[in-house]
Amino acid sequence: MATIIIMKVLPFCLLVCLLPLQATASEFVNTTSDPGLENNTRARYEKFKRQHVDKKMTAEKCTATMKRKKIYDDNNVCKKTNTFILADAKEVKSVCSGEGVYNNAHHYTESRKKFRVVVCTVKKQARKPKCEYKGKCLNNRVIAVNCQDGLPVHYAEDHM
């Protein structure tokens, strides 16, 4: 009889003892964040802003702006194309914080709002510092971006 009681009580005691440990462990996991990931997201967002957000950009300023902002492909090769969104950073950021629609098929977030953009295209493939661009201004464009932690970190495309 005593053996039966011990066999029923022992698992209960074990359960009662282990539950607080599980709660503590899950609290630790949930409240611990990796500052490296946060810094990486912030760095990607800052690069995105530098390369793609410029409220005062014009088609005529492509060559000068690409050079000033140091926008190149790997090994200082002229970037073939780069798009600037003519808006302030707050407007663009809002696409990733509730003002955009996630596109499951393409895995990016599209803006609900239409933006003006300037597309800079390299005239002749070269290397830094000989990059020359022609620009084209487009109106009423839906922009598509990849978001990370509520911030745009990659410009995917734009369309009507």
The 8 nearest C-alpha neighbors of each residue, nearest first, counted from 0:
[[1, 3, 2, 4, 5, 6, 7, 8],
 [2, 0, 4, 3, 5, 6, 7, 8],
 [1, 3, 5, 0, 4, 6, 7, 8],
 [4, 2, 6, 0, 1, 5, 7, 8],
 [3, 5, 1, 7, 6, 2, 8, 0],
 [4, 6, 8, 2, 7, 3, 9, 1],
 [7, 5, 3, 4, 9, 8, 2, 10],
 [8, 6, 4, 5, 9, 10, 3, 11],
 [9, 7, 5, 11, 6, 10, 4, 12],
 [8, 10, 12, 11, 6, 5, 7, 13],
 [11, 9, 13, 12, 8, 14, 7, 6],
 [10, 12, 14, 8, 9, 13, 15, 7],
 [13, 11, 15, 9, 14, 10, 16, 8],
 [12, 14, 10, 16, 11, 15, 17, 9],
 [13, 15, 11, 17, 12, 16, 18, 10],
 [14, 16, 12, 13, 18, 17, 11, 19],
 [15, 17, 13, 14, 18, 12, 19, 20],
 [18, 16, 20, 14, 19, 15, 13, 21],
 [17, 19, 21, 20, 15, 16, 14, 22],
 [20, 18, 22, 21, 17, 23, 16, 15],
 [21, 19, 23, 17, 18, 22, 24, 16],
 [20, 22, 24, 18, 23, 19, 25, 17],
 [23, 21, 19, 25, 20, 24, 26, 18],
 [24, 22, 20, 26, 21, 25, 19, 27],
 [23, 25, 21, 27, 26, 22, 20, 28],
 [24, 26, 28, 22, 27, 23, 29, 21],
 [27, 25, 23, 29, 24, 28, 30, 22],
 [26, 28, 24, 25, 30, 29, 31, 23],
 [27, 29, 25, 26, 31, 30, 24, 32],
 [30, 28, 26, 27, 31, 25, 32, 24],
 [31, 29, 27, 28, 26, 32, 25, 33],
 [30, 32, 28, 29, 27, 33, 26, 34],
 [33, 31, 34, 30, 29, 28, 36, 37],
 [32, 34, 35, 36, 37, 31, 38, 30],
 [35, 33, 37, 36, 38, 32, 39, 31],
 [34, 36, 38, 33, 37, 39, 40, 32],
 [35, 37, 39, 34, 38, 33, 40, 32],
 [38, 36, 34, 40, 39, 35, 41, 33],
 [37, 39, 41, 35, 36, 40, 42, 34],
 [38, 40, 36, 42, 37, 41, 35, 43],
 [41, 39, 43, 37, 42, 38, 44, 36],
 [40, 42, 44, 38, 39, 43, 45, 37],
 [43, 41, 39, 45, 44, 40, 38, 46],
 [42, 44, 40, 46, 152, 41, 45, 47],
 [45, 43, 152, 47, 41, 46, 42, 151],
 [46, 44, 42, 48, 47, 43, 41, 49],
 [45, 47, 49, 43, 44, 48, 50, 42],
 [48, 46, 44, 50, 45, 152, 49, 51],
 [49, 47, 52, 45, 51, 46, 50, 44],
 [50, 48, 46, 47, 51, 45, 52, 68],
 [49, 51, 47, 48, 46, 52, 70, 83],
 [50, 52, 83, 48, 47, 84, 82, 49],
 [53, 51, 48, 84, 83, 49, 88, 50],
 [54, 52, 85, 56, 55, 84, 83, 86],
 [53, 55, 85, 86, 87, 56, 52, 84],
 [56, 54, 53, 85, 57, 86, 52, 87],
 [55, 57, 53, 54, 85, 60, 58, 117],
 [58, 56, 59, 60, 55, 117, 61, 136],
 [57, 59, 134, 135, 60, 61, 136, 117],
 [58, 60, 57, 61, 134, 133, 62, 135],
 [59, 61, 57, 63, 58, 62, 64, 56],
 [62, 60, 64, 63, 132, 119, 59, 134],
 [63, 61, 132, 131, 65, 64, 60, 66],
 [62, 64, 66, 60, 61, 65, 67, 131],
 [65, 63, 67, 61, 66, 62, 60, 68],
 [64, 66, 70, 68, 62, 63, 67, 69],
 [65, 67, 69, 63, 64, 68, 62, 70],
 [68, 66, 64, 69, 65, 63, 70, 62],
 [67, 69, 65, 66, 70, 64, 49, 50],
 [70, 68, 66, 67, 65, 71, 64, 50],
 [69, 71, 65, 68, 66, 50, 78, 72],
 [72, 70, 78, 77, 75, 76, 69, 73],
 [71, 73, 78, 76, 75, 77, 74, 70],
 [72, 74, 75, 76, 71, 78, 77, 70],
 [73, 75, 76, 72, 71, 126, 127, 77],
 [76, 74, 127, 73, 71, 126, 72, 77],
 [75, 77, 126, 72, 74, 71, 73, 127],
 [78, 76, 71, 126, 130, 125, 72, 79],
 [77, 79, 71, 72, 80, 76, 121, 70],
 [80, 78, 121, 120, 77, 81, 124, 72],
 [79, 81, 120, 119, 78, 121, 82, 118],
 [80, 82, 119, 118, 120, 83, 79, 78],
 [81, 83, 118, 117, 51, 119, 116, 84],
 [82, 84, 51, 117, 52, 116, 53, 85],
 [83, 85, 116, 52, 86, 51, 53, 115],
 [86, 84, 54, 53, 115, 116, 83, 56],
 [87, 85, 54, 84, 53, 90, 88, 52],
 [86, 88, 89, 90, 54, 91, 52, 53],
 [87, 89, 91, 90, 92, 52, 86, 48],
 [88, 90, 92, 91, 87, 93, 86, 94],
 [91, 89, 93, 88, 92, 87, 86, 94],
 [90, 92, 88, 93, 89, 94, 87, 86],
 [91, 93, 89, 94, 90, 95, 150, 88],
 [94, 92, 96, 95, 90, 91, 98, 89],
 [95, 93, 99, 98, 92, 110, 96, 91],
 [96, 94, 149, 93, 150, 92, 146, 97],
 [97, 95, 93, 149, 94, 98, 92, 99],
 [96, 98, 99, 95, 94, 93, 100, 149],
 [99, 97, 94, 93, 96, 111, 110, 95],
 [98, 100, 94, 110, 109, 111, 97, 108],
 [99, 101, 109, 108, 102, 110, 111, 98],
 [100, 102, 108, 107, 103, 109, 99, 106],
 [101, 103, 107, 106, 104, 105, 108, 100],
 [104, 102, 106, 105, 101, 107, 108, 100],
 [103, 105, 102, 106, 107, 101, 108, 109],
 [104, 106, 103, 102, 107, 108, 101, 155],
 [107, 105, 103, 102, 104, 101, 108, 145],
 [108, 106, 145, 102, 144, 105, 101, 143],
 [107, 109, 101, 100, 144, 143, 102, 99],
 [110, 108, 143, 100, 99, 142, 101, 141],
 [109, 111, 99, 112, 94, 142, 141, 100],
 [112, 110, 99, 98, 109, 113, 100, 141],
 [111, 113, 110, 114, 141, 98, 99, 140],
 [114, 112, 139, 140, 141, 111, 110, 115],
 [115, 113, 140, 139, 116, 141, 138, 112],
 [114, 116, 138, 85, 137, 139, 140, 84],
 [117, 115, 84, 137, 83, 85, 136, 114],
 [116, 118, 136, 83, 135, 82, 58, 137],
 [117, 119, 82, 135, 134, 81, 83, 116],
 [118, 120, 134, 81, 80, 133, 61, 132],
 [121, 119, 80, 132, 133, 79, 122, 134],
 [120, 122, 132, 79, 123, 131, 80, 133],
 [123, 121, 132, 131, 133, 120, 124, 130],
 [124, 122, 121, 125, 131, 130, 132, 77],
 [125, 123, 77, 121, 122, 126, 79, 130],
 [126, 124, 77, 130, 129, 123, 76, 127],
 [127, 125, 76, 77, 75, 129, 128, 130],
 [128, 126, 129, 75, 130, 76, 77, 125],
 [127, 129, 130, 126, 66, 125, 75, 77],
 [130, 128, 127, 126, 125, 131, 77, 124],
 [131, 129, 77, 128, 127, 125, 126, 132],
 [132, 130, 62, 122, 121, 129, 133, 123],
 [133, 131, 121, 62, 122, 120, 61, 119],
 [132, 134, 120, 119, 122, 61, 121, 135],
 [135, 133, 58, 119, 118, 61, 59, 120],
 [134, 136, 58, 118, 117, 137, 119, 133],
 [135, 137, 117, 116, 58, 118, 134, 138],
 [138, 136, 116, 115, 117, 135, 139, 140],
 [137, 139, 115, 140, 114, 116, 136, 113],
 [140, 138, 113, 114, 115, 159, 141, 137],
 [141, 139, 113, 159, 114, 158, 138, 157],
 [140, 142, 113, 158, 157, 110, 159, 114],
 [141, 143, 157, 110, 109, 156, 140, 144],
 [142, 144, 109, 156, 155, 108, 157, 107],
 [145, 143, 154, 155, 108, 107, 153, 151],
 [144, 146, 107, 153, 151, 152, 108, 154],
 [147, 145, 151, 150, 152, 95, 149, 144],
 [146, 148, 150, 149, 151, 152, 40, 145],
 [149, 147, 150, 146, 40, 95, 37, 151],
 [148, 150, 95, 96, 147, 146, 151, 92],
 [149, 151, 146, 147, 148, 95, 92, 152],
 [152, 150, 146, 145, 44, 153, 144, 92],
 [151, 153, 44, 43, 47, 146, 145, 150],
 [154, 152, 145, 144, 151, 155, 47, 146],
 [155, 153, 144, 156, 143, 145, 152, 47],
 [154, 156, 144, 143, 153, 145, 157, 107],
 [157, 155, 143, 154, 142, 158, 144, 141],
 [156, 158, 142, 141, 143, 140, 159, 155],
 [157, 159, 141, 140, 142, 156, 143, 139],
 [158, 140, 141, 139, 157, 113, 138, 142]]
